[in-house]
Amino acid sequence: MKLVPTTRQISIFSTVTVLGFGFLAIWLVLGNDSYNGFLRPPTFTGALEKHLGDNEDSGWRDRYYREVFTESNRTTDTILTPNLAELCRAITWRPNLYLNCTRISAGLFNQVNEIKNCVRMAIDTGANLILPSSSERDSERLNNFHTDDIAWKRQFRQRWDEEHIMSHLGKACPQMKVLPSDEPPISNATHILIDPKGSPGFKEYLGHFDGTRTFRDYVDKTSSEKGATLNSTISPVVLEIEWTLLVINPENDPTGLDWRAWTEISLLIRPTESHRRLVQKLSEAESLRKDSYIGVHLRVEHDAVGKWWDDLELQVSKNLNSIDVMAKRFREQRGDGKNPFIYVACGDKKGIERFRELAALRGYIVLDKWGVLGNDTESLSEIDKLSFDERGLLDYAVLLNGYFFLGSSFSYTVANMRSDRGRFPGTSFVVDDTAKSFSHLFMPPSGRAHPACCL
């Protein structure tokens, strides 16, 4: 008998550790063998099935980078996200129902998480999707996200490749209409405000809806209480969703389909062409050849230090101590005795310079995006025009391709995409010197207050 995926699945997943506010993600404390044995063999095949082995590899990372950051654009009818397509085939769709996420306002990769939640919510409810607009963070006052300020509102296409997501989401879920964020209001539509925080037991940042507690059931119940009919073939209904950060928990699925589909959604969120060009300029540098450098994310901007993250000196010390371990392995593997370059991603140039000074005392050369581009005045001018978060997107691409990665903050997103599972499994380089490990994350002081699973 053919097994058909269902949104009602048994929740068996446990054992998550505490991660930081901002970018919060799963830290699996089970060993690889235990974890793989914990899930029964996947019912659903797809792009990630071969990446569920015991050792990490760079297959997923390389595929993700290629699809999201290169200039090439697929012209075939190949489905980019087969696991997502499998999920969509199991859904009962409602052609007159639309979902619109209306208040996306956060740092860059929290916004990515919110967009992914919007896509997943639309699928779960069987709704069409209005691509979300978002508010842009202030580049000078980083804790000001300009929520509800129309002057700072950005349409989806201003940051992301709108044609890409509309095309590939349409192929995976042909029953879903995907509309631009600036689509004119839908005529004669009934608008229903859906607040995920109203779901019984909801707690921010913990991941709430899964196969045992579906967003669809909550929407149906809430809409019924408001006297609205979602299955109408005549009158359109628009679900207005205000809170989307870390709402869906993709881990609570014994088949593994939810997290494979969740990981594939990342392939749909591709930067604009101008951003991709800058990424390629950086990647062409001889000093940034893939797997030839160690990437570090230093979170020392004024909005974070003393509130969420360790001070500069402590962050630098932690990173350099770990770099010493990985540089030794790097030298042994290469056999030439040379240290890897260190690429530092940070929005604070003084912080980078201090890192460079202390790293030089240990024999390391530190790179950053400004120095790598050197005399390329045209590209440097383009970078100077970018916002704080847009510059971070360039660093993100570079950090993906390093030999090893260490850091904080948006580190959790980087670590997930560098893992061949699409989920960060924890660090192994101290415990098991023979295992492949690509990332090491430092928990910030605030981390113990915000356990979460769901980047």
SEMIFI-998978 format. One record per residue: x, y, z of N, C-alpha, C in turn; residue in one letter. Coordinates in pm, whole numbers, padded with zeros to 5 digits, always signed. Example, Ala and Ser with C-alpha at 12.3 -4.5 7.8 and 13.67 -1.06 7.14 Angstrom:
+01319-00569+00780+01230-00450+00780+01320-00330+00780A/+01285-00225+00708+01367-00106+00714+01290+00003+00787S/
REM end
This chain:
+00084-00119+00000+00000+00000+00000+00088+00124+00000M/+00057+00216-00088+00136+00338-00097+00111+00426+00024K/+00218+00471+00087+00204+00561+00201+00190+00703+00153L/+00094+00774+00208+00069+00913+00169+00101+01001+00287V/+00180+01107+00269+00215+01194+00382+00093+01260+00440P/+00095+01280+00569-00017+01345+00636+00036+01453+00726T/-00046+01552+00751-00004+01660+00841-00021+01619+00987T/-00080+01503+01010-00094+01452+01146+00007+01340+01166R/+00112+01370+01234+00219+01273+01253+00258+01271+01400Q/+00318+01161+01445+00349+01145+01586+00475+01223+01622I/+00464+01302+01727+00580+01380+01770+00665+01296+01863S/+00790+01268+01822+00879+01188+01907+01011+01258+01933I/+01029+01373+01872+01162+01433+01881+01182+01501+02016F/+01301+01487+02072+01334+01554+02196+01481+01588+02196S/+01527+01638+02311+01668+01669+02333+01715+01785+02250T/+01672+01905+02288+01727+02024+02225+01799+02102+02332V/+01905+02172+02297+01976+02254+02393+01938+02399+02375T/+01998+02484+02451+01958+02623+02454+02042+02702+02357V/+01980+02782+02277+02054+02865+02182+02010+03010+02200L/+02078+03102+02133+02062+03243+02159+01943+03309+02096G/+01910+03428+02149+01805+03510+02091+01852+03567+01959F/+01760+03588+01869+01795+03636+01735+01794+03519+01643G/+01907+03455+01624+01911+03335+01541+01919+03216+01634F/+01809+03143+01641+01793+03032+01733+01776+02906+01653L/+01845+02798+01690+01835+02680+01605+01858+02555+01686A/+01829+02444+01625+01841+02315+01692+01985+02278+01719I/+02011+02225+01836+02143+02168+01867+02114+02025+01910W/+02140+01930+01827+02108+01791+01857+02218+01733+01944L/+02180+01685+02063+02281+01629+02151+02293+01478+02137V/+02204+01418+02057+02223+01276+02026+02338+01262+01929L/+02414+01156+01937+02517+01128+01838+02454+01101+01704G/+02536+01106+01598+02483+01085+01463+02415+00950+01448N/+02480+00843+01499+02421+00710+01483+02289+00700+01558D/+02286+00757+01680+02163+00752+01759+02052+00828+01690S/+02087+00943+01636+01985+01026+01572+01927+00957+01449Y/+02016+00902+01364+01967+00837+01243+01884+00714+01276N/+01918+00645+01386+01838+00530+01426+01707+00570+01490G/+01703+00692+01540+01584+00741+01610+01467+00757+01514F/+01494+00798+01389+01390+00811+01289+01382+00682+01208L/+01261+00636+01182+01248+00520+01096+01291+00557+00955R/+01326+00461+00870+01369+00494+00734+01268+00583+00665P/+01313+00688+00596+01220+00784+00538+01123+00719+00441P/+00996+00756+00454+00895+00710+00360+00910+00783+00228T/+00957+00907+00234+00957+00993+00117+01098+01007+00062F/+01112+00991-00068+01241+01011-00131+01252+01152-00181T/+01373+01194-00205+01389+01329-00256+01534+01371-00252G/+01555+01501-00272+01690+01553-00291+01780+01530-00172A/+01723+01526-00050+01808+01516+00068+01823+01374+00118L/+01755+01277+00056+01757+01142+00111+01899+01088+00123E/+01981+01114+00022+02117+01060+00023+02205+01131+00124K/+02157+01240+00182+02238+01318+00275+02201+01289+00420H/+02158+01167+00450+02120+01134+00586+02216+01032+00648L/+02338+01027+00595+02436+00931+00644+02499+00973+00775G/+02601+00899+00817+02661+00923+00947+02757+01041+00947D/+02820+01069+00833+02918+01176+00827+02866+01293+00745N/+02904+01409+00788+02868+01527+00710+02952+01533+00584E/+02900+01598+00484+02971+01617+00359+02933+01756+00310D/+02990+01799+00198+02961+01933+00150+02859+01933+00037S/+02794+01819+00012+02700+01810-00099+02587+01910-00091G/+02520+01917+00023+02409+02010+00038+02458+02155+00035W/+02566+02181+00106+02621+02317+00107+02650+02365-00034R/+02716+02280-00114+02753+02319-00249+02630+02339-00337D/+02533+02253-00320+02410+02268-00398+02337+02397-00360R/+02326+02421-00230+02259+02542-00183+02328+02667-00237Y/+02460+02671-00225+02535+02788-00274+02514+02806-00424Y/+02520+02697-00498+02505+02705-00644+02367+02758-00682R/+02262+02708-00617+02127+02748-00654+02094+02891-00611E/+02152+02933-00499+02112+03061-00439+02203+03176-00477V/+02332+03150-00502+02426+03261-00519+02495+03269-00654F/+02476+03173-00742+02540+03184-00872+02449+03254-00971T/+02506+03290-01085+02431+03363-01186+02338+03272-01267E/+02367+03142-01267+02289+03051-01350+02144+03047-01306S/+02056+03028-01403+01913+03020-01375+01858+02897-01444N/+01787+02813-01373+01734+02691-01432+01630+02723-01539R/+01637+02651-01649+01539+02670-01756+01461+02542-01782T/+01497+02433-01715+01428+02307-01735+01304+02301-01647T/+01227+02195-01666+01107+02174-01586+01135+02091-01461D/+01263+02069-01432+01299+01992-01313+01249+02061-01188T/+01189+01984-01098+01142+02041-00972+01261+02059-00878I/+01284+02181-00837+01398+02214-00752+01382+02156-00612L/+01257+02142-00566+01228+02103-00429+01135+01981-00426T/+01186+01861-00452+01099+01743-00462+01030+01705-00332P/+01097+01726-00217+01032+01696-00090+00917+01791-00063N/+00936+01918-00097+00828+02015-00083+00712+01978-00176L/+00744+01933-00295+00640+01890-00389+00561+01772-00334A/+00631+01678-00269+00564+01563-00208+00467+01609-00100E/+00510+01706-00021+00424+01761+00083+00300+01826+00022L/+00320+01902-00085+00209+01973-00148+00107+01877-00208C/+00153+01763-00258+00060+01667-00318-00033+01605-00214R/+00006+01610-00087-00076+01551+00019-00178+01648+00077A/-00174+01773+00034-00259+01877+00093-00391+01889+00017I/-00499+01913+00090-00626+01951+00029-00627+02102+00014T/-00631+02148-00111-00616+02291-00139-00750+02362-00145W/-00745+02493-00110-00867+02576-00110-00841+02695-00202R/-00892+02690-00323-00852+02785-00428-00887+02930-00401P/-00980+02958-00310-01017+03096-00282-00959+03148-00150N/-00865+03073-00095-00802+03113+00031-00662+03166+00003L/-00626+03279+00065-00495+03342+00046-00432+03365+00183Y/-00299+03360+00188-00227+03386+00312-00130+03501+00288L/-00131+03597+00381-00047+03716+00368+00019+03745+00503N/+00152+03738+00507+00227+03772+00628+00256+03922+00625C/+00203+03994+00720+00194+04140+00707+00294+04219+00789T/+00368+04156+00882+00454+04237+00970+00593+04176+00984R/+00655+04142+00873+00791+04090+00879+00887+04206+00906I/+00950+04201+01021+01032+04313+01066+01135+04261+01165S/+01258+04239+01117+01361+04179+01202+01494+04188+01129A/+01598+04127+01188+01724+04115+01119+01711+04024+00998G/+01810+04028+00911+01801+03963+00780+01759+03817+00786L/+01828+03735+00866+01798+03593+00862+01684+03554+00954F/+01645+03640+01044+01516+03622+01109+01406+03644+01006N/+01427+03741+00915+01330+03762+00808+01323+03640+00717Q/+01437+03580+00687+01436+03458+00606+01353+03350+00675V/+01371+03336+00806+01291+03239+00880+01142+03270+00869N/+01108+03398+00878+00967+03436+00869+00910+03407+00731E/+00988+03430+00626+00943+03399+00490+00921+03249+00476I/+01013+03169+00528+00997+03024+00522+00871+02980+00596K/+00845+03042+00710+00723+03011+00784+00598+03047+00703N/+00604+03160+00631+00489+03199+00547+00461+03093+00441C/+00566+03046+00375+00549+02942+00273+00489+02817+00334V/+00545+02777+00449+00499+02653+00514+00356+02666+00565R/+00319+02783+00618+00182+02806+00664+00082+02799+00549M/+00120+02859+00436+00031+02858+00320+00007+02715+00274A/+00113+02634+00271+00097+02494+00230+00008+02419+00328I/+00033+02437+00457-00043+02364+00558-00192+02397+00551D/-00225+02522+00524-00366+02562+00518-00427+02539+00381T/-00345+02500+00282-00397+02482+00147-00433+02613+00082G/-00353+02717+00112-00385+02853+00066-00290+02899-00043A/-00335+02996-00120-00246+03069-00210-00158+03161-00127N/-00045+03204-00182+00051+03284-00105+00072+03420-00169L/+00055+03524-00088+00097+03659-00127+00239+03678-00071I/+00337+03693-00159+00475+03709-00112+00484+03827-00016L/+00552+03810+00096+00552+03915+00197+00647+04030+00166P/+00604+04150+00197+00696+04264+00203+00758+04264+00343S/+00853+04353+00368+00919+04355+00498+00968+04496+00528S/+00997+04520+00656+01057+04647+00697+01208+04631+00702S/+01280+04736+00667+01426+04729+00666+01483+04783+00796E/+01578+04710+00852+01644+04754+00974+01728+04879+00948R/+01732+04969+01043+01814+05089+01034+01962+05049+01043D/+02044+05095+00949+02185+05056+00946+02269+05126+01052S/+02218+05234+01107+02291+05305+01212+02242+05264+01351E/+02113+05259+01368+02052+05216+01496+01999+05074+01474R/+02083+04977+01499+02054+04840+01456+01937+04776+01530L/+01900+04832+01644+01785+04777+01715+01654+04842+01674N/+01659+04927+01571+01538+04991+01518+01500+04922+01388N/+01392+04845+01390+01351+04767+01273+01242+04837+01191F/+01204+04957+01232+01108+05038+01156+00977+04963+01128H/+00933+04888+01226+00807+04815+01211+00692+04911+01183T/+00615+04880+01081+00496+04957+01042+00528+05096+00988D/+00655+05125+00961+00692+05254+00902+00694+05239+00751D/+00598+05299+00684+00581+05280+00540+00704+05325+00462I/+00778+05423+00515+00897+05473+00445+01007+05368+00439A/+01005+05271+00528+01108+05167+00533+01056+05032+00482W/+00938+05033+00427+00881+04909+00374+00949+04872+00243K/+00985+04746+00228+01050+04698+00107+00969+04584+00046R/+00943+04593-00084+00873+04485-00152+00966+04364-00163Q/+00908+04247-00178+00986+04123-00184+01095+04131-00290F/+01063+04185-00406+01157+04186-00518+01274+04282-00496R/+01266+04370-00396+01375+04462-00371+01494+04394-00303Q/+01471+04279-00242+01580+04207-00177+01598+04066-00232R/+01489+04005-00277+01494+03866-00319+01450+03851-00465W/+01491+03742-00525+01459+03712-00664+01315+03661-00671D/+01224+03752-00701+01081+03720-00700+01046+03617-00807E/+01104+03632-00925+01076+03539-01034+01118+03397-00997E/+01229+03385-00926+01281+03254-00887+01184+03180-00795H/+01137+03247-00689+01048+03178-00595+00912+03150-00659I/+00863+03243-00741+00734+03221-00804+00740+03103-00901M/+00849+03092-00974+00863+02984-01071+00876+02848-01003S/+00969+02838-00907+00999+02707-00849+00896+02663-00745H/+00838+02757-00673+00729+02720-00583+00607+02677-00664L/+00587+02744-00777+00477+02706-00866+00493+02566-00922G/+00617+02525-00952+00642+02389-01002+00620+02285-00893K/+00664+02317-00771+00650+02222-00660+00505+02211-00613A/+00435+02323-00614+00297+02328-00564+00208+02394-00670C/+00177+02323-00778+00101+02385-00887-00039+02429-00848P/-00091+02377-00738-00224+02418-00693-00222+02556-00628Q/-00103+02604-00592-00090+02731-00520-00064+02846-00618M/-00142+02953-00604-00110+03077-00674-00011+03154-00588K/+00096+03202-00650+00196+03283-00579+00190+03423-00637V/+00151+03520-00554+00130+03657-00600+00242+03748-00551L/+00280+03850-00628+00381+03946-00583+00336+04020-00458P/+00433+04072-00383+00400+04141-00258+00322+04269-00282S/+00338+04330-00401+00265+04454-00430+00145+04429-00520D/+00093+04307-00520-00029+04275-00594-00143+04363-00543E/-00226+04418-00631-00341+04497-00585-00430+04415-00492P/-00497+04478-00398-00585+04404-00305-00684+04316-00380P/-00710+04201-00325-00803+04106-00387-00946+04157-00369I/-01016+04168-00479-01150+04227-00478-01247+04144-00394S/-01327+04216-00316-01438+04156-00239-01391+04046-00143N/-01268+04057-00098-01215+03954-00008-01251+03983+00137A/-01273+03877+00211-01287+03887+00356-01150+03869+00419T/-01110+03961+00505-00979+03955+00569-00995+03908+00713H/-00918+03806+00749-00925+03749+00883-00787+03757+00948I/-00778+03823+01062-00652+03830+01136-00630+03699+01211L/-00516+03636+01186-00480+03513+01255-00355+03540+01338I/-00367+03527+01469-00254+03550+01558-00205+03416+01612D/-00092+03365+01561-00042+03236+01611-00020+03233+01762P/+00006+03349+01820+00029+03354+01964-00095+03316+02043K/-00212+03317+01978-00336+03281+02045-00357+03132+02057G/-00273+03053+01992-00287+02907+02000-00252+02859+02141S/-00334+02772+02200-00307+02724+02336-00166+02666+02349P/-00095+02714+02451+00040+02665+02476+00149+02734+02398G/+00114+02833+02317+00215+02900+02234+00315+02977+02321F/+00444+02962+02289+00550+03041+02350+00643+03089+02241K/+00681+03214+02246+00766+03271+02142+00899+03198+02133E/+00945+03180+02008+01078+03128+01974+01095+02977+01995Y/+00992+02907+02038+01008+02765+02070+00963+02672+01958L/+00900+02723+01854+00847+02636+01751+00721+02569+01800G/+00608+02601+01743+00479+02559+01801+00404+02459+01714H/+00382+02493+01588+00297+02410+01502+00380+02300+01436F/+00325+02178+01438+00391+02065+01375+00283+01967+01329D/+00320+01841+01307+00224+01744+01257+00118+01703+01356G/+00142+01725+01485+00043+01689+01587-00042+01808+01629T/+00004+01927+01598-00067+02051+01634-00054+02142+01513R/-00141+02122+01416-00120+02186+01286-00170+02329+01282T/-00103+02408+01202-00148+02545+01180-00284+02545+01111F/-00308+02450+01023-00435+02441+00953-00551+02426+01052R/-00536+02336+01149-00643+02317+01248-00669+02445+01326D/-00561+02515+01362-00578+02639+01438-00648+02746+01354Y/-00611+02757+01227-00676+02853+01138-00823+02820+01121V/-00855+02693+01100-00994+02654+01081-01078+02686+01204D/-01023+02657+01322-01096+02683+01446-01115+02833+01467K/-01008+02911+01447-01016+03056+01467-01114+03119+01368T/-01109+03077+01243-01198+03132+01141-01343+03098+01169S/-01366+02975+01214-01503+02933+01247-01559+03017+01361S/-01475+03045+01461-01519+03128+01573-01553+03270+01529E/-01491+03315+01419-01518+03448+01366-01628+03447+01260K/-01688+03330+01239-01798+03319+01144-01758+03321+00999G/-01632+03289+00969-01584+03291+00831-01579+03150+00772A/-01606+03141+00643-01598+03014+00570-01475+03016+00480T/-01386+02919+00498-01261+02918+00422-01270+02838+00293L/-01373+02758+00278-01385+02671+00161-01479+02726+00055N/-01510+02853+00063-01603+02913-00033-01545+02909-00175S/-01630+02878-00271-01589+02881-00412-01625+03014-00476T/-01685+03103-00397-01732+03231-00450-01654+03349-00392I/-01648+03357-00259-01589+03473-00193-01447+03443-00147S/-01347+03520-00192-01209+03498-00146-01190+03540-00001P/-01100+03471+00066-01066+03501+00205-00914+03518+00214V/-00870+03624+00281-00728+03650+00301-00695+03636+00450V/-00606+03544+00482-00558+03528+00619-00442+03624+00641L/-00457+03715+00736-00353+03813+00768-00275+03761+00889E/-00147+03729+00867-00064+03670+00973+00037+03774+01020I/+00034+03808+01149+00123+03912+01200+00252+03857+01260E/+00249+03740+01320+00368+03687+01386+00409+03557+01317W/+00531+03553+01264+00575+03435+01191+00711+03382+01233T/+00782+03450+01322+00918+03408+01358+00916+03280+01442L/+00986+03177+01394+01002+03052+01469+00868+02992+01512L/+00770+02995+01424+00636+02945+01455+00624+02797+01423V/+00682+02754+01311+00673+02615+01269+00790+02535+01325I/+00762+02415+01375+00867+02324+01421+00879+02210+01320N/+00979+02212+01233+00991+02108+01130+01051+01978+01181P/+01096+01975+01307+01165+01856+01357+01070+01747+01406E/+00948+01783+01443+00858+01686+01503+00783+01606+01396N/+00857+01524+01324+00800+01443+01217+00883+01317+01204D/+00829+01202+01243+00909+01079+01241+00948+01033+01102P/+00883+01082+00997+00921+01044+00861+01039+01125+00810T/+01065+01241+00871+01171+01329+00824+01130+01419+00710G/+01008+01403+00658+00967+01484+00543+00961+01631+00576L/+00907+01665+00695+00889+01806+00729+01021+01882+00724D/+01127+01825+00785+01252+01901+00787+01321+01900+00652W/+01301+01794+00573+01360+01796+00439+01291+01901+00352R/+01159+01909+00363+01085+02012+00290+01124+02151+00340A/+01138+02164+00472+01176+02292+00532+01313+02338+00481W/+01406+02245+00474+01539+02277+00424+01533+02320+00278T/+01452+02253+00199+01442+02287+00058+01381+02425+00035E/+01296+02472+00125+01239+02606+00109+01351+02710+00100I/+01464+02683+00166+01577+02776+00160+01625+02798+00018S/+01609+02698-00069+01652+02711-00208+01568+02811-00285L/+01451+02843-00234+01359+02934-00303+01389+03080-00275L/+01463+03107-00167+01485+03245-00123+01624+03287-00170I/+01628+03343-00289+01753+03376-00356+01769+03527-00365R/+01889+03580-00336+01911+03725-00345+01893+03777-00488P/+01884+03908-00499+01869+03971-00629+01996+03952-00713T/+01984+03977-00842+02096+03958-00934+02216+04044-00896E/+02193+04168-00855+02305+04256-00819+02382+04200-00700S/+02311+04142-00605+02377+04080-00490+02456+03958-00532H/+02400+03879-00619+02470+03759-00664+02599+03795-00738R/+02596+03904-00813+02717+03949-00883+02827+03985-00784R/+02791+04055-00677+02891+04092-00576+02947+03968-00507L/+02861+03871-00480+02909+03747-00420+03011+03680-00510V/+02984+03676-00639+03078+03613-00732+03209+03690-00740Q/+03203+03823-00728+03326+03902-00725+03413+03859-00607K/+03350+03842-00491+03424+03799-00373+03480+03658-00391L/+03399+03569-00444+03440+03429-00454+03551+03408-00556S/+03571+03505-00646+03678+03494-00745+03816+03521-00686E/+03820+03576-00566+03949+03608-00504+04028+03480-00475A/+04155+03479-00504+04240+03362-00483+04242+03322-00335E/+04236+03421-00247+04241+03393-00104+04113+03332-00050S/+04005+03333-00131+03877+03278-00087+03835+03157-00170L/+03932+03081-00217+03898+02956-00284+03825+02865-00184R/+03727+02793-00233+03643+02711-00146+03727+02616-00060K/+03693+02610+00068+03758+02521+00165+03904+02555+00192D/+03944+02679+00161+04084+02716+00184+04099+02816+00299S/+03990+02852+00364+03995+02953+00471+03897+02914+00582Y/+03915+02974+00697+03823+02956+00809+03738+03082+00821I/+03609+03064+00828+03517+03178+00839+03475+03202+00983G/+03468+03328+01021+03428+03367+01157+03322+03476+01148V/+03216+03460+01225+03121+03570+01239+03140+03632+01376H/+03179+03758+01377+03206+03832+01499+03087+03924+01526L/+03018+03905+01638+02898+03985+01667+02931+04086+01777R/+02988+04200+01735+03031+04300+01833+02973+04438+01802V/+02870+04444+01719+02807+04573+01691+02740+04627+01817E/+02713+04755+01818+02672+04824+01940+02541+04773+01998H/+02455+04715+01915+02324+04672+01966+02331+04540+02042D/+02445+04470+02034+02451+04334+02087+02542+04320+02208A/+02658+04383+02206+02757+04362+02312+02703+04411+02446V/+02716+04326+02548+02668+04359+02680+02522+04328+02701G/+02450+04303+02593+02308+04271+02603+02284+04125+02567K/+02332+04085+02448+02310+03948+02401+02439+03868+02390W/+02551+03937+02364+02673+03866+02329+02790+03906+02418W/+02891+03819+02420+03014+03850+02494+03081+03973+02435D/+03169+04035+02516+03241+04151+02465+03344+04108+02360D/+03401+04206+02293+03491+04180+02180+03608+04089+02219L/+03678+04123+02327+03798+04049+02364+03767+03901+02391E/+03653+03876+02456+03618+03738+02489+03577+03661+02363L/+03502+03725+02274+03465+03659+02149+03589+03625+02067Q/+03681+03721+02058+03803+03697+01981+03883+03582+02042V/+03895+03580+02174+03971+03475+02241+03910+03338+02215S/+03778+03327+02228+03711+03198+02204+03733+03152+02060K/+03717+03244+01967+03733+03208+01827+03876+03165+01795N/+03974+03241+01843+04114+03209+01812+04157+03077+01875L/+04109+03048+01996+04143+02920+02058+04091+02803+01975N/+03971+02817+01921+03915+02711+01836+03984+02707+01700S/+04020+02824+01649+04092+02829+01521+04225+02756+01533I/+04292+02768+01648+04418+02695+01667+04398+02545+01646D/+04286+02491+01696+04258+02348+01681+04238+02313+01535V/+04155+02393+01466+04122+02362+01327+04238+02392+01233M/+04317+02493+01263+04432+02525+01178+04535+02411+01181A/+04550+02348+01297+04641+02233+01307+04593+02121+01214K/+04464+02092+01218+04411+01990+01128+04428+02031+00982R/+04403+02158+00953+04417+02209+00816+04559+02187+00765F/+04659+02221+00848+04799+02206+00807+04834+02059+00784R/+04782+01973+00872+04811+01830+00858+04749+01773+00731E/+04628+01817+00699+04561+01767+00579+04629+01818+00453Q/+04673+01943+00454+04736+02000+00335+04881+01956+00320R/+04946+01935+00434+05083+01887+00430+05186+01991+00394G/+05148+02120+00392+05245+02222+00353+05283+02314+00469D/+05225+02292+00587+05259+02371+00703+05204+02512+00706G/+05121+02547+00606+05068+02684+00599+04935+02695+00672K/+04918+02806+00744+04790+02833+00809+04685+02874+00707N/+04559+02844+00734+04453+02896+00648+04434+03045+00671P/+04383+03115+00571+04338+03252+00594+04216+03249+00686F/+04193+03361+00755+04075+03375+00840+03988+03487+00781I/+03867+03454+00742+03774+03555+00691+03679+03594+00803Y/+03676+03724+00836+03591+03772+00945+03474+03850+00888V/+03354+03808+00924+03232+03878+00888+03187+03960+01008A/+03178+04089+00989+03139+04177+01099+03101+04312+01042C/+03003+04376+01102+02964+04509+01057+03041+04621+01123G/+03131+04585+01215+03209+04684+01289+03355+04674+01247D/+03404+04773+01172+03540+04766+01119+03645+04769+01231K/+03618+04842+01339+03713+04844+01451+03725+04706+01514K/+03612+04635+01521+03615+04499+01574+03700+04407+01488G/+03688+04422+01356+03769+04342+01264+03917+04371+01284I/+03951+04500+01298+04092+04536+01314+04150+04479+01443E/+04070+04481+01551+04119+04424+01676+04139+04273+01662R/+04047+04207+01593+04062+04064+01567+04189+04039+01486F/+04213+04124+01387+04332+04110+01301+04460+04122+01384R/+04463+04219+01475+04582+04239+01559+04612+04115+01643E/+04508+04063+01710+04529+03949+01799+04556+03821+01721L/+04494+03808+01604+04519+03690+01521+04662+03689+01468A/+04714+03807+01435+04851+03816+01383+04953+03765+01484A/+04924+03783+01613+05015+03735+01716+05025+03582+01716L/+04925+03516+01658+04925+03370+01650+04961+03321+01509R/+04997+03414+01422+05044+03375+01290+04936+03365+01183G/+04821+03430+01205+04711+03421+01108+04695+03552+01031Y/+04657+03541+00906+04622+03657+00823+04470+03666+00816I/+04416+03782+00849+04271+03802+00855+04224+03880+00733V/+04118+03831+00671+04057+03895+00555+03919+03948+00591L/+03874+04049+00515+03735+04093+00522+03692+04133+00382D/+03565+04161+00364+03513+04186+00227+03575+04310+00165K/+03604+04411+00246+03662+04533+00190+03805+04507+00140W/+03884+04436+00221+04021+04408+00181+04031+04312+00064G/+03942+04214+00060+03946+04114-00048+03923+04180-00183V/+03832+04277-00188+03802+04342-00316+03910+04441-00357L/+03996+04479-00261+04115+04558-00293+04089+04681-00376G/+04139+04681-00499+04128+04797-00587+04006+04795-00678N/+03914+04705-00653+03791+04699-00732+03697+04808-00681D/+03724+04931-00724+03651+05047-00671+03502+05041-00703T/+03468+04983-00816+03326+04974-00853+03249+04886-00755E/+03305+04769-00723+03238+04679-00628+03237+04738-00488S/+03348+04802-00448+03353+04865-00316+03249+04975-00305L/+03229+05050-00412+03127+05155-00413+02988+05094-00397S/+02965+04980-00462+02835+04913-00449+02812+04866-00306E/+02917+04813-00242+02904+04767-00104+02873+04883-00011I/+02937+04997-00034+02913+05113+00051+02768+05159+00047D/+02699+05130-00062+02559+05170-00077+02462+05072-00011K/+02512+04956+00027+02425+04854+00084+02393+04884+00229L/+02279+04836+00273+02242+04847+00414+02321+04747+00497S/+02311+04758+00628+02381+04667+00719+02346+04522+00688F/+02218+04492+00674+02175+04354+00650+02214+04307+00511D/+02212+04395+00413+02252+04356+00278+02400+04321+00272E/+02482+04392+00349+02624+04356+00357+02640+04220+00425R/+02556+04196+00524+02561+04067+00592+02531+03951+00500G/+02448+03975+00400+02415+03871+00303+02537+03832+00221L/+02625+03928+00191+02750+03897+00121+02840+03810+00209L/+02854+03849+00336+02936+03770+00428+02882+03629+00442D/+02751+03617+00450+02687+03486+00463+02732+03392+00352Y/+02733+03442+00229+02773+03359+00115+02918+03314+00129A/+03006+03404+00172+03147+03369+00188+03165+03265+00299V/+03094+03283+00410+03108+03192+00523+03065+03050+00487L/+02971+03037+00395+02926+02904+00354+03040+02821+00295L/+03132+02886+00225+03231+02813+00146+03363+02789+00216N/+03374+02827+00342+03499+02809+00413+03526+02664+00452G/+03651+02636+00485+03693+02504+00535+03624+02475+00668Y/+03614+02577+00751+03550+02563+00882+03483+02695+00914F/+03388+02690+01007+03313+02811+01041+03292+02818+01192F/+03313+02937+01247+03289+02961+01388+03210+03090+01404L/+03130+03097+01512+03067+03225+01533+02946+03227+01623G/+02864+03330+01600+02750+03360+01685+02637+03409+01597S/+02535+03469+01657+02425+03537+01586+02376+03462+01464S/+02389+03520+01341+02335+03449+01225+02415+03324+01193F/+02509+03291+01283+02585+03168+01272+02495+03046+01261S/+02381+03046+01329+02297+02928+01328+02244+02900+01188Y/+02211+03005+01115+02166+02986+00977+02281+02936+00891T/+02399+02994+00907+02515+02948+00831+02542+02801+00861V/+02542+02765+00988+02574+02627+01028+02473+02528+00970A/+02346+02564+00970+02245+02475+00912+02273+02448+00765N/+02300+02553+00690+02319+02537+00546+02452+02471+00511M/+02549+02476+00602+02677+02409+00578+02668+02259+00607R/+02571+02219+00687+02554+02078+00719+02485+02006+00604S/+02528+01882+00579+02469+01808+00468+02326+01766+00498D/+02284+01774+00623+02146+01745+00657+02056+01869+00644R/+02119+01983+00626+02042+02106+00631+02008+02146+00774G/+02059+02071+00872+02037+02100+01014+02170+02084+01085R/+02206+02181+01168+02333+02177+01241+02329+02067+01347F/+02419+01968+01340+02411+01854+01433+02493+01870+01560P/+02561+01982+01578+02649+01997+01691+02794+01984+01648G/+02885+02021+01736+03027+02024+01702+03095+01894+01742T/+03184+01846+01657+03251+01719+01687+03403+01731+01690S/+03460+01846+01658+03605+01847+01638+03684+01827+01767F/+03625+01856+01881+03696+01832+02006+03681+01687+02050V/+03562+01632+02034+03533+01497+02082+03588+01391+01990V/+03568+01407+01860+03605+01304+01763+03690+01367+01655D/+03820+01346+01663+03911+01411+01570+03905+01352+01430D/+03837+01237+01415+03830+01175+01282+03706+01218+01206T/+03607+01274+01276+03481+01310+01211+03496+01440+01134A/+03416+01455+01032+03412+01580+00959+03319+01676+01032K/+03369+01791+01065+03286+01891+01130+03312+02025+01065S/+03208+02094+01031+03224+02215+00952+03195+02344+01029F/+03141+02334+01148+03099+02455+01218+03112+02437+01369S/+03135+02549+01437+03136+02549+01582+03072+02680+01627H/+02970+02670+01713+02895+02788+01754+02920+02818+01901L/+02930+02948+01932+02946+02991+02070+02813+03046+02120F/+02762+02986+02226+02636+03032+02282+02655+03167+02351M/+02570+03265+02321+02581+03395+02386+02528+03388+02529P/+02557+03490+02610+02509+03489+02749+02357+03476+02759P/+02284+03531+02662+02138+03526+02668+02082+03393+02622S/+02168+03304+02573+02122+03181+02510+02038+03093+02599G/+02069+03088+02727+01999+02995+02815+01853+03035+02836R/+01817+03155+02798+01678+03199+02817+01588+03163+02700A/+01644+03118+02591+01564+03101+02470+01591+02967+02402H/+01543+02854+02459+01557+02729+02387+01471+02732+02262P/+01520+02677+02151+01443+02680+02027+01492+02571+01933A/+01421+02555+01824+01451+02443+01736+01447+02477+01590C/+01399+02595+01554+01322+02600+01431+01370+02697+01325C/+01500+02726+01319+01547+02808+01209+01541+02730+01079L/
REM end
